[in-house]
Amino acid sequence: MESVPIRTDLILNNDISRALSLVRAFGNVVFISESFAQGEKLISETLMYLGNIKPDYQAVKLDIRALLNSGKHKAMASFQSFLNGIKTDEEKNVLIINSLEEIAENFCLISSLCGIIKKKTIPIIAFTNIEGFRKLEKITVLSGSLAFILSERKEIQTKRNKSVLIIGATSLFGNSVYNLFKCEYAKVRGTGFSKASSLNFDKLDVTCEEDVMRYFSANPDFDIIIYVAGEADADAAEKNKERAYALNTDAVSFIAKYQKKCKFVYISSEYVFDGKTGPYASDSLASPINYYGHTKLEGERVSLSGFSDVLVLRLGALYGYNGVNDKKTTVSKIISCLSKTEPLEVDNVQIKHPILLEDAARTLLRLLDYRISGVFQVNGQQGLNKQEMAEQIAAVYSEVTGTNFLFPIIGIAQGQCAGKPLNTHMVNIDTPRTFGEGISFLLKKQRALKQGKQ
């Protein structure tokens, strides 16, 4: 059992702040770092701040690779002996794991580690790299419980010298991406359709091939194109299938025809899964149960086949606040109901994994910084039905505004046009803040913007 010294000369950064929150909420955090040195530094910083919270913490290191090198049977015996040692004083221990991805080679170790994570009695801090994450991701019984953080690349010091086009910048998520990226990239443009002119974006009808051709003939040299346009309402997609397919799938093929050389980003959805057998890795079987999910899965396939450099990002249920013109979300509808003087009835069946707009946009920015391709996923780590969401929102609303919602929040099974998957929990490349923290951020931002403050 190797003790790790705790440093006291470090400054808290955003990744460490998030790590502390995730350890409190889920009992673990796994940094995805660009180097071994960065991973060790992030762990050291996290330990330092954990030490400030609880000074009698003892950091205990476990090297999975060294353990496995001793042989399969001896490794398990050594691991059990190790666990017995730290359990004797588990309230004071923090488990630091090196070479976590190597655990993929031993099912018995996986099972034992899952037990520790489930109990949340011993905080776990670990790090890996992108390749290690891909190995761990496949072990969904473990990775679905791990709180990964995609660490900030340290080489990014100034504005990124690339041109970015955000197609669908007038959408809820598109606008959030635009607001972040215009501060981070040298050249950022956005397109929209019905609201484009009022928001000073280029007007582009992505369902019209001729319009797409004209636009890229006039604007041919974007380094990165992010496709956030499309039909995002599952019920609307069910009612107008032709329009949904045109927006979510056909439009991608038009762009590929006239702008092949860019890095292409396709924003997809958790609805590509049926919600029966999660948590889902990025390579888990996709089997959508509604037409919206079908169009998003087809959009993924067209993207991956139509461009040479593609990033697909599947998102959970989005919530957040950009301004008064935002499209309504489950969260915004619940917040608006808190000012009413009547009971609130919400669905208590479907489980959502909500993610704040800013967190999803940050994950996208970091994935692009790592210059990686393929399919990745981000959603809330905690699953909540709408009744549970409403109860948390009401509690945070009371803390932030000082106004209590005094009426019952009633859970019912709500009818719907499109079939909805029960629980589409996906393995995260980058775990967002908890739902309560996200709601607090949203309400404070909303209040500040309405008061004319930034």
Secondary structure, DSSP 8 states (H G I E B T S, - for coil): -EE----------HHHHHHHHHHHHHSEEEEE-SSHHHHHHHHHHHHHHHHHHSTT-EEEEEEHHHHHTT-HHHHHHHHHHHHHHHHTTGGGEEEEEESGGGGGG-HHHHHHHHHHHHHT-S-EEEEE-HHHHHHHHT-HHHHTT--EEE---TT--S-EEEEEEEETTTSHHHHHHHHHHHHHEEEEEEEESTTTTTTT-EE--TT-HHHHHHHHHHS---SEEEE--S---HHHHHH-HHHHHIIIIIHHHHHHHH-TTSEEEEEEEGGGS-SSS-SB-TTS----SSHHHHHHHHHHHHHHHH-SSEEEEEE--EE--S-TT----HHHHHHHHTTSSS-EEEE-SSBB--EEHHHHHHHHHHHHHTT--EEEEE--SS-B-HHHHHHHHHHHHHHHHS----S-EEEE----SS---SB--B--SS----HHHHHHHHHHHHHHHHTT--
